[in-house]
Amino acid sequence: MTNQLFIVIKDTFLSQFKSRGYWMLVLSPLIFATLAGAVIFGITKMQGNTTPNIAIVGNQEVRSILVQSEKELDIHVSNITNEKKANSALQNEKLDGVLTVNKNEATITTQPKSEQIPKEKITAILGNLSRSQKATQYGLTAQQTADLVQPYNLKSVVKQAEQSTNSGNTESANQLIASAIGIITVIIVMWYTSMIANAIANEKSSRIMEILLAATSARVQYFGKIIGIFALVTTHLLIYVIAGFTAFNFFKENSFVKGLASNLNGVTLSFIIYAVVFILVSVALYLVLTSMIASLINDNAQVQQAIQPISMIAMVGYVFSFIMTQMPNNLLIRILSYIPFASQSMMPIRLVTHAEGWPAAISALVIATVTLFLLLWFGQGIYAKNVLSYSDESIMKQLIARFRRNK
């Protein structure tokens, strides 16, 4: 039996893995992401060097401090220190600004085509320097002077479920995560449920199923097809994980990638692993459910009729994943976060937004996993009874009738 199961798994996996449709599904998002990345990279290159070039005139101490702070301020301090030469270079657009520092004030002169100069940061540095000089005149020690010029540190946090998280880009990051998990799950579910339904329908409509069951058992065919398609799903996600990790490390110094990474700084490796495992368990649930329903199909014309209710169930979690970011403590949303077939789009988002902690997240995953094994055990009986039956009744009527008989 083990050899027969392996043969069915291998045949199911390779027949789809070698197909053009499978690789179109896998590569289409990667091609789109590559083109989008190329456009962003090209725009960045066409913009050229956006670091402002400024000259410091009138105070060499200020110039020395700003030279040391070039990287922090994202500026370049010119070697020009003469006011006349600096103004001439500014007029000829060789400089973006001229900072003239007097005893108690400073003036920065720019021209219309100048790059953006961080005036607030420069003002803060000049203010600290001025206070430090005055503190020295008043006879304060170095430590007292350092305490005097130390800026006040104001942090902004959002408290949720006895945890705190930086609030800067929390909302946009949550929406991005909700979209990603929801879209990935729905696309994978729709594609692979259709794949396994078509495989069963083809074998039934061509009567090949009768030949297969003469050589093996319905149980072998049932588990073999589910495991074979599940292996394709795992391969699909593994390709995306490797591609995403490689792309991030290759472009991690890119300004756009840095901005994206800062928005997602609350997403940890443990969360990514949890979300991927949850998606895989949930997809397996949908595959089992599809196998049960697809066993009632007579021909290919009934495939859409069979997978339509499954697609509607998948959309429930997808829709509520967006609502959840606005109403995280809604009772219905909290309940759906534990219900299999919807929890995969709900609980990972509740976890990353700190609406729930790890105990609740693990509980939802355990519930989904237990449901998977129970449905696997129950589904093999449904599959075995129906895979060789041919009825003119609608699929839903047949399914309801089978459930009643098994009670």
C-alpha positions, 0 to 999 in steps of 0.5 A: 500500500505504501508503494501505491500511495507513493506512486499516486503522490508522485504522479499527481505532483509531477503531472502538475509540476511539469504543466505550463499553468502551474509555472504561470501561477508561480512565476506571474507574481515574481515577474510582476514584482521584478518589473515593478522593482526595475521601474523603481530602480530606474526612477531612482537612478534617473533622479541622480544624486539627491544629496544636497551640496552646501557651503558653510561660511563664517564659522569653522566650528559649525562647519567642522560639526556639520562635516562630521554629521554629513551621513546623519544629515544626508548632506555634503559639505562643500570645500568652499568657505569664501562667501563670494565664491559660495554665492557664485557657485550657488548662482551657477547651480553648483551648490544647493545652499549656502549657510552663513553663520554669524555670532547669534544667527545663521542664514541659509540661502538656496535657489529654486532648483536646490535639493531638499536641505534638512533645515530642522536638523541643522537648526537643532545642531546650531541650537545645541552648539549655541546653548553649549557655548553659553553654558561654558560662558556661565561656568557650567561643567561639561556634564552639566552642559551635556545634560542641558543640550540633551533633547527631550525624548518623546516616544509614541506607543499604541497599547493593545492586549497588554503589549506595546508597539511603535505607532509610527506606521502601524496602521499602514503596516497592518493593512499591508499584512492583512492584504498579503495574507488574505490575497495569498491564501485566497489565490492559493486556495482557489487555484489548488482546489480547482486543480484537485477538482479538475484532476478528479473530474477528468478521471471520473468523466473518462472512466479512468478512475475505475481502472485506477481503483481496480489497481489500488484502493479509494483510500490510496487515491484519496490520500495520494491526490491530497498529499501530491497537490499539498506538495505543490502548494509547499513547493510554491510557497517555498519558491516565494520565501526563497525569492523574497529572502534573496531579493531583500538581501540583494536590495536591502540598501535600497531606499524603497526597501529600507522604507518598506522594512521600517514599516514592517519592523514588527514582523519577526521570523517567528511570525513569518513561520507561524503565518506560513504554517497556518496557511499550509494547514488551512490550504490542506483543509480546503484540499480535503473538503474539495476532494470530498465534494469533487468525488460527487462530480460526474464531468468537467462541467460540474467543477465550477459548481463544486468549487464555488461554495469553497471559494465563498468560504475562503472569501469570508476570512479574506473580507473580515481580515480587512474589517479586523484592522478597524475593529480588532475587539469585535466579538464576531471577529474574535470568534472567527479567529478560532474557526477553521477555514477563516482563522488563517486570514484572521489570527496571524493579523491579530497576532502581529497587531498584538490584538492577541498573544502567542497562546491564542495564536497557537490555540487557533493553529491547534484547532485548525490542525485537529480539524484537518485530521478529523476531516481527513478521517471523515472525508475518506469515507465520503470519497470512497462511497462517491468516487464511482457513483454517478448521479444527476442530482446537484452536487450540494443535494448529494453532499447533504444526503451523504452527510445525513447517511453518515450520522 
